[in-house]
Amino acid sequence: MLYELRVYKCVSGRLPALLDRFDTITLKIWERHGIRQAGFWTTAIGESNQTLYYMLAWESLAEREEKWGAFRKDPEWHTKRAETEKDGAIVASVSNSILQPTAFSAVK
């Protein structure tokens, strides 16, 4: 199993819009494409309260390429994303890392 950690730094004040988009739009499209989320987090105490962290679970890099590629091309995603950004950009930057569990990890 591989895990993808994605970090979205929002435009100031736009985290609620991003959370709403994931909750009402993105997760439904992911489900259709077979993308599995491993969790979502915001910062309770720390450097920024305008950041969303989430992890996706993948069987392999090949699965990620196939499913993430299909999601990125999905016409509904493009339409809905544009609708949610009609008042301006939501995300200022995105970073991601592909993580591999260690032999002693509680998560495999």
TIGUVO-140585 format. One record per atom (N, C-alpha, C, O): atom name; residue in three letters; residue number from 1; x, y, z negated. Coordinates in steps of 0.001 Angstrom, whole numbers. Example, Ala and Ser with C-alpha at 12.3 -4.5 7.8 and 13.67 -1.06 7.14 Angstrom:
// residues 2
> N, ALA, 1, 13190, -5690, -7800 .
> CA, ALA, 1, 12300, -4500, -7800 .
> C, ALA, 1, 13200, -3300, -7800 .
> O, ALA, 1, 14236, -3319, -8465 .
> N, SER, 2, 12850, -2250, -7080 .
> CA, SER, 2, 13670, -1060, -7140 .
> C, SER, 2, 12900, 30, -7870 .
> O, SER, 2, 13409, 1138, -8039 .
END
This chain:
// residues 108
> N, MET, 1, 843, -1182, 0 .
> CA, MET, 1, 0, 0, 0 .
> C, MET, 1, 882, 1237, 0 .
> O, MET, 1, 1909, 1284, -678 .
> N, LEU, 2, 472, 2230, 764 .
> CA, LEU, 2, 1119, 3535, 760 .
> C, LEU, 2, 95, 4564, 304 .
> O, LEU, 2, -1106, 4401, 517 .
> N, TYR, 3, 583, 5616, -322 .
> CA, TYR, 3, -286, 6693, -772 .
> C, TYR, 3, 212, 7991, -172 .
> O, TYR, 3, 1411, 8267, -158 .
> N, GLU, 4, -717, 8780, 319 .
> CA, GLU, 4, -370, 10074, 881 .
> C, GLU, 4, -825, 11155, -87 .
> O, GLU, 4, -2013, 11279, -385 .
> N, LEU, 5, 123, 11927, -568 .
> CA, LEU, 5, -179, 13064, -1431 .
> C, LEU, 5, -269, 14293, -547 .
> O, LEU, 5, 679, 14638, 159 .
> N, ARG, 6, -1415, 14948, -593 .
> CA, ARG, 6, -1623, 16169, 192 .
> C, ARG, 6, -1889, 17312, -782 .
> O, ARG, 6, -2644, 17165, -1743 .
> N, VAL, 7, -1262, 18441, -519 .
> CA, VAL, 7, -1377, 19613, -1385 .
> C, VAL, 7, -1853, 20784, -535 .
> O, VAL, 7, -1186, 21190, 417 .
> N, TYR, 8, -3016, 21319, -893 .
> CA, TYR, 8, -3601, 22442, -164 .
> C, TYR, 8, -3534, 23678, -1055 .
> O, TYR, 8, -4155, 23722, -2117 .
> N, LYS, 9, -2784, 24672, -619 .
> CA, LYS, 9, -2735, 25954, -1320 .
> C, LYS, 9, -3731, 26872, -631 .
> O, LYS, 9, -3619, 27157, 562 .
> N, CYS, 10, -4699, 27324, -1399 .
> CA, CYS, 10, -5798, 28109, -837 .
> C, CYS, 10, -5473, 29594, -762 .
> O, CYS, 10, -4645, 30116, -1508 .
> N, VAL, 11, -6147, 30243, 154 .
> CA, VAL, 11, -6170, 31694, 180 .
> C, VAL, 11, -6803, 32108, -1152 .
> O, VAL, 11, -7726, 31448, -1629 .
> N, SER, 12, -6320, 33177, -1743 .
> CA, SER, 12, -6795, 33610, -3056 .
> C, SER, 12, -8325, 33662, -3125 .
> O, SER, 12, -8976, 34296, -2294 .
> N, GLY, 13, -8877, 32990, -4122 .
> CA, GLY, 13, -10321, 32982, -4350 .
> C, GLY, 13, -11108, 31996, -3508 .
> O, GLY, 13, -12330, 31926, -3643 .
> N, ARG, 14, -10449, 31224, -2634 .
> CA, ARG, 14, -11170, 30351, -1695 .
> C, ARG, 14, -11199, 28875, -2111 .
> O, ARG, 14, -11733, 28046, -1375 .
> N, LEU, 15, -10637, 28531, -3272 .
> CA, LEU, 15, -10680, 27134, -3708 .
> C, LEU, 15, -12115, 26602, -3798 .
> O, LEU, 15, -12350, 25478, -3354 .
> N, PRO, 16, -13089, 27340, -4347 .
> CA, PRO, 16, -14454, 26813, -4373 .
> C, PRO, 16, -14981, 26431, -2991 .
> O, PRO, 16, -15689, 25433, -2858 .
> N, ALA, 17, -14649, 27202, -1971 .
> CA, ALA, 17, -15099, 26886, -610 .
> C, ALA, 17, -14450, 25595, -121 .
> O, ALA, 17, -15100, 24792, 549 .
> N, LEU, 18, -13185, 25388, -446 .
> CA, LEU, 18, -12505, 24158, -43 .
> C, LEU, 18, -13111, 22945, -753 .
> O, LEU, 18, -13346, 21909, -131 .
> N, LEU, 19, -13358, 23079, -2041 .
> CA, LEU, 19, -13963, 21974, -2796 .
> C, LEU, 19, -15338, 21622, -2229 .
> O, LEU, 19, -15681, 20449, -2086 .
> N, ASP, 20, -16112, 22645, -1911 .
> CA, ASP, 20, -17434, 22413, -1335 .
> C, ASP, 20, -17328, 21720, 20 .
> O, ASP, 20, -18120, 20827, 322 .
> N, ARG, 21, -16363, 22122, 834 .
> CA, ARG, 21, -16202, 21494, 2150 .
> C, ARG, 21, -15855, 20012, 2006 .
> O, ARG, 21, -16410, 19178, 2720 .
> N, PHE, 22, -14950, 19681, 1099 .
> CA, PHE, 22, -14639, 18267, 884 .
> C, PHE, 22, -15877, 17515, 401 .
> O, PHE, 22, -16188, 16435, 903 .
> N, ASP, 23, -16576, 18086, -568 .
> CA, ASP, 23, -17714, 17411, -1185 .
> C, ASP, 23, -18873, 17189, -218 .
> O, ASP, 23, -19499, 16129, -236 .
> N, THR, 24, -19162, 18166, 613 .
> CA, THR, 24, -20367, 18081, 1446 .
> C, THR, 24, -20116, 17697, 2903 .
> O, THR, 24, -21048, 17307, 3606 .
> N, ILE, 25, -18864, 17802, 3365 .
> CA, ILE, 25, -18585, 17554, 4788 .
> C, ILE, 25, -17487, 16512, 4992 .
> O, ILE, 25, -17725, 15450, 5568 .
> N, THR, 26, -16289, 16826, 4517 .
> CA, THR, 26, -15108, 16035, 4846 .
> C, THR, 26, -15222, 14582, 4414 .
> O, THR, 26, -14921, 13681, 5196 .
> N, LEU, 27, -15652, 14340, 3181 .
> CA, LEU, 27, -15705, 12957, 2682 .
> C, LEU, 27, -16640, 12082, 3509 .
> O, LEU, 27, -16366, 10897, 3695 .
> N, LYS, 28, -17737, 12644, 4007 .
> CA, LYS, 28, -18665, 11873, 4844 .
> C, LYS, 28, -18008, 11499, 6181 .
> O, LYS, 28, -18197, 10392, 6685 .
> N, ILE, 29, -17244, 12422, 6737 .
> CA, ILE, 29, -16557, 12137, 8000 .
> C, ILE, 29, -15450, 11109, 7761 .
> O, ILE, 29, -15266, 10198, 8568 .
> N, TRP, 30, -14718, 11252, 6663 .
> CA, TRP, 30, -13698, 10250, 6323 .
> C, TRP, 30, -14307, 8863, 6200 .
> O, TRP, 30, -13741, 7886, 6690 .
> N, GLU, 31, -15455, 8777, 5551 .
> CA, GLU, 31, -16114, 7474, 5369 .
> C, GLU, 31, -16385, 6827, 6728 .
> O, GLU, 31, -16170, 5629, 6908 .
> N, ARG, 32, -16849, 7612, 7658 .
> CA, ARG, 32, -17121, 7101, 9004 .
> C, ARG, 32, -15852, 6573, 9677 .
> O, ARG, 32, -15912, 5628, 10464 .
> N, HIS, 33, -14714, 7176, 9370 .
> CA, HIS, 33, -13442, 6775, 9970 .
> C, HIS, 33, -12683, 5745, 9125 .
> O, HIS, 33, -11609, 5294, 9522 .
> N, GLY, 34, -13231, 5371, 7964 .
> CA, GLY, 34, -12577, 4381, 7117 .
> C, GLY, 34, -11402, 4924, 6327 .
> O, GLY, 34, -10518, 4162, 5935 .
> N, ILE, 35, -11376, 6220, 6086 .
> CA, ILE, 35, -10299, 6835, 5292 .
> C, ILE, 35, -10686, 6735, 3819 .
> O, ILE, 35, -11774, 7143, 3412 .
> N, ARG, 36, -9749, 6173, 3022 .
> CA, ARG, 36, -10002, 5936, 1593 .
> C, ARG, 36, -9247, 6955, 735 .
> O, ARG, 36, -8026, 7084, 823 .
> N, GLN, 37, -9997, 7664, -84 .
> CA, GLN, 37, -9353, 8588, -1009 .
> C, GLN, 37, -9025, 7863, -2308 .
> O, GLN, 37, -9768, 6989, -2754 .
> N, ALA, 38, -7886, 8246, -2912 .
> CA, ALA, 38, -7459, 7665, -4181 .
> C, ALA, 38, -7662, 8639, -5335 .
> O, ALA, 38, -7447, 8276, -6491 .
> N, GLY, 39, -8067, 9859, -5042 .
> CA, GLY, 39, -8339, 10833, -6097 .
> C, GLY, 39, -8102, 12260, -5634 .
> O, GLY, 39, -7358, 12516, -4688 .
> N, PHE, 40, -8759, 13182, -6332 .
> CA, PHE, 40, -8636, 14621, -6102 .
> C, PHE, 40, -8380, 15298, -7432 .
> O, PHE, 40, -8932, 14896, -8456 .
> N, TRP, 41, -7536, 16335, -7421 .
> CA, TRP, 41, -7215, 17057, -8647 .
> C, TRP, 41, -7079, 18548, -8373 .
> O, TRP, 41, -6635, 18965, -7304 .
> N, THR, 42, -7475, 19341, -9369 .
> CA, THR, 42, -7154, 20763, -9398 .
> C, THR, 42, -6327, 20985, -10662 .
> O, THR, 42, -6224, 20097, -11508 .
> N, THR, 43, -5748, 22159, -10782 .
> CA, THR, 43, -4866, 22456, -11907 .
> C, THR, 43, -5661, 22995, -13086 .
> O, THR, 43, -6337, 24018, -12976 .
> N, ALA, 44, -5574, 22295, -14222 .
> CA, ALA, 44, -6194, 22774, -15455 .
> C, ALA, 44, -5228, 23699, -16194 .
> O, ALA, 44, -5624, 24751, -16696 .
> N, ILE, 45, -3970, 23297, -16254 .
> CA, ILE, 45, -2920, 24102, -16869 .
> C, ILE, 45, -1708, 23978, -15962 .
> O, ILE, 45, -1268, 22868, -15661 .
> N, GLY, 46, -1178, 25079, -15536 .
> CA, GLY, 46, -14, 25018, -14661 .
> C, GLY, 46, 147, 26261, -13824 .
> O, GLY, 46, -414, 27317, -14118 .
> N, GLU, 47, 922, 26110, -12782 .
> CA, GLU, 47, 1369, 27239, -11989 .
> C, GLU, 47, 252, 27934, -11207 .
> O, GLU, 47, 211, 29164, -11170 .
> N, SER, 48, -655, 27173, -10579 .
> CA, SER, 48, -1659, 27802, -9716 .
> C, SER, 48, -3025, 27158, -9894 .
> O, SER, 48, -3150, 25934, -9932 .
> N, ASN, 49, -4038, 27992, -10001 .
> CA, ASN, 49, -5408, 27483, -10058 .
> C, ASN, 49, -6088, 27604, -8696 .
> O, ASN, 49, -7313, 27535, -8602 .
> N, GLN, 50, -5292, 27784, -7647 .
> CA, GLN, 50, -5815, 27880, -6282 .
> C, GLN, 50, -5263, 26751, -5409 .
> O, GLN, 50, -5129, 26899, -4195 .
> N, THR, 51, -4946, 25623, -6047 .
> CA, THR, 51, -4346, 24498, -5330 .
> C, THR, 51, -5187, 23256, -5534 .
> O, THR, 51, -5659, 22984, -6638 .
> N, LEU, 52, -5374, 22494, -4447 .
> CA, LEU, 52, -6046, 21201, -4506 .
> C, LEU, 52, -5022, 20130, -4156 .
> O, LEU, 52, -4302, 20232, -3163 .
> N, TYR, 53, -4977, 19101, -4997 .
> CA, TYR, 53, -4120, 17937, -4761 .
> C, TYR, 53, -5030, 16750, -4512 .
> O, TYR, 53, -6028, 16574, -5211 .
> N, TYR, 54, -4697, 15934, -3522 .
> CA, TYR, 54, -5439, 14694, -3367 .
> C, TYR, 54, -4553, 13628, -2773 .
> O, TYR, 54, -3519, 13909, -2168 .
> N, MET, 55, -4993, 12373, -2965 .
> CA, MET, 55, -4240, 11242, -2443 .
> C, MET, 55, -5150, 10366, -1606 .
> O, MET, 55, -6321, 10158, -1922 .
> N, LEU, 56, -4568, 9855, -523 .
> CA, LEU, 56, -5240, 8899, 353 .
> C, LEU, 56, -4495, 7577, 253 .
> O, LEU, 56, -3278, 7557, 67 .
> N, ALA, 57, -5218, 6482, 374 .
> CA, ALA, 57, -4624, 5143, 303 .
> C, ALA, 57, -4593, 4534, 1695 .
> O, ALA, 57, -5600, 4526, 2403 .
> N, TRP, 58, -3426, 4023, 2085 .
> CA, TRP, 58, -3235, 3423, 3402 .
> C, TRP, 58, -2602, 2049, 3261 .
> O, TRP, 58, -1733, 1841, 2414 .
> N, GLU, 59, -3035, 1122, 4084 .
> CA, GLU, 59, -2412, -205, 4133 .
> C, GLU, 59, -1041, -120, 4795 .
> O, GLU, 59, -137, -883, 4455 .
> N, SER, 60, -884, 817, 5749 .
> CA, SER, 60, 365, 939, 6508 .
> C, SER, 60, 398, 2301, 7196 .
> O, SER, 60, -606, 3012, 7252 .
> N, LEU, 61, 1566, 2647, 7713 .
> CA, LEU, 61, 1673, 3879, 8498 .
> C, LEU, 61, 864, 3781, 9787 .
> O, LEU, 61, 325, 4778, 10268 .
> N, ALA, 62, 782, 2583, 10340 .
> CA, ALA, 62, -11, 2383, 11555 .
> C, ALA, 62, -1488, 2678, 11291 .
> O, ALA, 62, -2153, 3306, 12115 .
> N, GLU, 63, -2005, 2223, 10134 .
> CA, GLU, 63, -3396, 2518, 9781 .
> C, GLU, 63, -3583, 4023, 9642 .
> O, GLU, 63, -4579, 4570, 10116 .
> N, ARG, 64, -2638, 4693, 9000 .
> CA, ARG, 64, -2735, 6144, 8827 .
> C, ARG, 64, -2781, 6841, 10180 .
> O, ARG, 64, -3634, 7698, 10412 .
> N, GLU, 65, -1877, 6477, 11064 .
> CA, GLU, 65, -1835, 7109, 12385 .
> C, GLU, 65, -3158, 6933, 13122 .
> O, GLU, 65, -3674, 7878, 13718 .
> N, GLU, 66, -3696, 5737, 13078 .
> CA, GLU, 66, -4954, 5452, 13780 .
> C, GLU, 66, -6122, 6234, 13191 .
> O, GLU, 66, -6826, 6942, 13912 .
> N, LYS, 67, -6326, 6107, 11886 .
> CA, LYS, 67, -7511, 6702, 11258 .
> C, LYS, 67, -7399, 8213, 11109 .
> O, LYS, 67, -8371, 8932, 11340 .
> N, TRP, 68, -6223, 8702, 10726 .
> CA, TRP, 68, -6057, 10151, 10573 .
> C, TRP, 68, -6131, 10829, 11935 .
> O, TRP, 68, -6697, 11914, 12066 .
> N, GLY, 69, -5559, 10186, 12942 .
> CA, GLY, 69, -5628, 10722, 14300 .
> C, GLY, 69, -7056, 10829, 14799 .
> O, GLY, 69, -7427, 11826, 15418 .
> N, ALA, 70, -7868, 9797, 14529 .
> CA, ALA, 70, -9275, 9827, 14933 .
> C, ALA, 70, -10033, 10931, 14199 .
> O, ALA, 70, -10855, 11625, 14797 .
> N, PHE, 71, -9759, 11093, 12917 .
> CA, PHE, 71, -10404, 12152, 12140 .
> C, PHE, 71, -10053, 13523, 12704 .
> O, PHE, 71, -10931, 14366, 12888 .
> N, ARG, 72, -8777, 13745, 12976 .
> CA, ARG, 72, -8331, 15054, 13469 .
> C, ARG, 72, -8946, 15405, 14822 .
> O, ARG, 72, -9055, 16584, 15162 .
> N, LYS, 73, -9346, 14401, 15596 .
> CA, LYS, 73, -9970, 14633, 16909 .
> C, LYS, 73, -11498, 14681, 16837 .
> O, LYS, 73, -12149, 14996, 17834 .
> N, ASP, 74, -12070, 14379, 15693 .
> CA, ASP, 74, -13523, 14254, 15544 .
> C, ASP, 74, -14212, 15593, 15843 .
> O, ASP, 74, -13924, 16590, 15182 .
> N, PRO, 75, -15121, 15627, 16835 .
> CA, PRO, 75, -15805, 16883, 17186 .
> C, PRO, 75, -16626, 17459, 16030 .
> O, PRO, 75, -16675, 18677, 15853 .
> N, GLU, 76, -17269, 16594, 15247 .
> CA, GLU, 76, -18046, 17101, 14111 .
> C, GLU, 76, -17134, 17822, 13130 .
> O, GLU, 76, -17495, 18880, 12616 .
> N, TRP, 77, -15940, 17258, 12859 .
> CA, TRP, 77, -14996, 17895, 11952 .
> C, TRP, 77, -14625, 19288, 12457 .
> O, TRP, 77, -14592, 20241, 11679 .
> N, HIS, 78, -14349, 19411, 13749 .
> CA, HIS, 78, -13964, 20712, 14296 .
> C, HIS, 78, -15095, 21729, 14170 .
> O, HIS, 78, -14859, 22889, 13832 .
> N, THR, 79, -16315, 21293, 14442 .
> CA, THR, 79, -17470, 22187, 14350 .
> C, THR, 79, -17711, 22635, 12916 .
> O, THR, 79, -17858, 23827, 12646 .
> N, LYS, 80, -17751, 21676, 12000 .
> CA, LYS, 80, -18030, 21985, 10587 .
> C, LYS, 80, -16910, 22818, 9971 .
> O, LYS, 80, -17170, 23740, 9199 .
> N, ARG, 81, -15675, 22496, 10311 .
> CA, ARG, 81, -14548, 23272, 9785 .
> C, ARG, 81, -14661, 24723, 10221 .
> O, ARG, 81, -14475, 25633, 9413 .
> N, ALA, 82, -14964, 24945, 11494 .
> CA, ALA, 82, -15120, 26317, 12000 .
> C, ALA, 82, -16249, 27039, 11272 .
> O, ALA, 82, -16119, 28219, 10945 .
> N, GLU, 83, -17350, 26345, 11017 .
> CA, GLU, 83, -18477, 26958, 10297 .
> C, GLU, 83, -18062, 27396, 8900 .
> O, GLU, 83, -18450, 28471, 8443 .
> N, THR, 84, -17265, 26558, 8215 .
> CA, THR, 84, -16865, 26889, 6835 .
> C, THR, 84, -15824, 28007, 6791 .
> O, THR, 84, -15575, 28585, 5733 .
> N, GLU, 85, -15219, 28309, 7934 .
> CA, GLU, 85, -14194, 29355, 7969 .
> C, GLU, 85, -14682, 30620, 8666 .
> O, GLU, 85, -13881, 31484, 9024 .
> N, LYS, 86, -15994, 30729, 8858 .
> CA, LYS, 86, -16527, 31915, 9542 .
> C, LYS, 86, -16254, 33199, 8758 .
> O, LYS, 86, -16197, 34281, 9343 .
> N, ASP, 87, -16085, 33086, 7439 .
> CA, ASP, 87, -15778, 34255, 6605 .
> C, ASP, 87, -14282, 34412, 6359 .
> O, ASP, 87, -13868, 35240, 5547 .
> N, GLY, 88, -13477, 33627, 7053 .
> CA, GLY, 88, -12031, 33711, 6910 .
> C, GLY, 88, -11425, 32369, 6532 .
> O, GLY, 88, -12124, 31433, 6143 .
> N, ALA, 89, -10129, 32305, 6656 .
> CA, ALA, 89, -9394, 31072, 6358 .
> C, ALA, 89, -9596, 30664, 4897 .
> O, ALA, 89, -9758, 31510, 4017 .
> N, ILE, 90, -9583, 29372, 4664 .
> CA, ILE, 90, -9705, 28822, 3316 .
> C, ILE, 90, -8334, 28390, 2801 .
> O, ILE, 90, -7984, 28647, 1649 .
> N, VAL, 91, -7573, 27742, 3655 .
> CA, VAL, 91, -6293, 27157, 3260 .
> C, VAL, 91, -5146, 27998, 3806 .
> O, VAL, 91, -5108, 28331, 4991 .
> N, ALA, 92, -4204, 28339, 2912 .
> CA, ALA, 92, -3027, 29103, 3319 .
> C, ALA, 92, -1917, 28183, 3804 .
> O, ALA, 92, -1206, 28511, 4753 .
> N, SER, 93, -1762, 27016, 3148 .
> CA, SER, 93, -725, 26070, 3561 .
> C, SER, 93, -1070, 24667, 3083 .
> O, SER, 93, -1790, 24478, 2103 .
> N, VAL, 94, -533, 23688, 3810 .
> CA, VAL, 94, -733, 22272, 3496 .
> C, VAL, 94, 625, 21592, 3500 .
> O, VAL, 94, 1449, 21837, 4382 .
> N, SER, 95, 856, 20738, 2510 .
> CA, SER, 95, 2047, 19883, 2541 .
> C, SER, 95, 1598, 18468, 2244 .
> O, SER, 95, 575, 18248, 1595 .
> N, ASN, 96, 2374, 17510, 2725 .
> CA, ASN, 96, 2029, 16128, 2436 .
> C, ASN, 96, 3282, 15285, 2325 .
> O, ASN, 96, 4318, 15592, 2914 .
> N, SER, 97, 3162, 14213, 1554 .
> CA, SER, 97, 4232, 13241, 1360 .
> C, SER, 97, 3608, 11860, 1406 .
> O, SER, 97, 2497, 11656, 915 .
> N, ILE, 98, 4325, 10906, 2000 .
> CA, ILE, 98, 3896, 9505, 1976 .
> C, ILE, 98, 4679, 8839, 852 .
> O, ILE, 98, 5909, 8826, 870 .
> N, LEU, 99, 3969, 8289, -118 .
> CA, LEU, 99, 4577, 7706, -1306 .
> C, LEU, 99, 4423, 6192, -1297 .
> O, LEU, 99, 3386, 5659, -901 .
> N, GLN, 100, 5456, 5522, -1732 .
> CA, GLN, 100, 5457, 4060, -1821 .
> C, GLN, 100, 5617, 3681, -3286 .
> O, GLN, 100, 6561, 4144, -3927 .
> N, PRO, 101, 4724, 2850, -3845 .
> CA, PRO, 101, 4838, 2474, -5254 .
> C, PRO, 101, 6135, 1706, -5526 .
> O, PRO, 101, 6608, 936, -4689 .
> N, THR, 102, 6681, 1931, -6687 .
> CA, THR, 102, 7836, 1167, -7126 .
> C, THR, 102, 7391, -217, -7598 .
> O, THR, 102, 6195, -456, -7771 .
> N, ALA, 103, 8326, -1113, -7805 .
> CA, ALA, 103, 8016, -2464, -8253 .
> C, ALA, 103, 7330, -2463, -9622 .
> O, ALA, 103, 6568, -3380, -9929 .
> N, PHE, 104, 7590, -1447, -10444 .
> CA, PHE, 104, 7039, -1401, -11793 .
> C, PHE, 104, 5856, -440, -11928 .
> O, PHE, 104, 5420, -158, -13044 .
> N, SER, 105, 5340, 58, -10826 .
> CA, SER, 105, 4217, 983, -10844 .
> C, SER, 105, 2926, 284, -11246 .
> O, SER, 105, 2667, -846, -10832 .
> N, ALA, 106, 2113, 966, -12058 .
> CA, ALA, 106, 791, 438, -12411 .
> C, ALA, 106, -135, 452, -11189 .
> O, ALA, 106, -1068, -345, -11093 .
> N, VAL, 107, 141, 1368, -10263 .
> CA, VAL, 107, -608, 1450, -9019 .
> C, VAL, 107, 213, 750, -7943 .
> O, VAL, 107, 1388, 1064, -7752 .
> N, LYS, 108, -401, -198, -7242 .
> CA, LYS, 108, 338, -956, -6214 .
> C, LYS, 108, -110, -573, -4838 .
> O, LYS, 108, 400, -1107, -3852 .
END
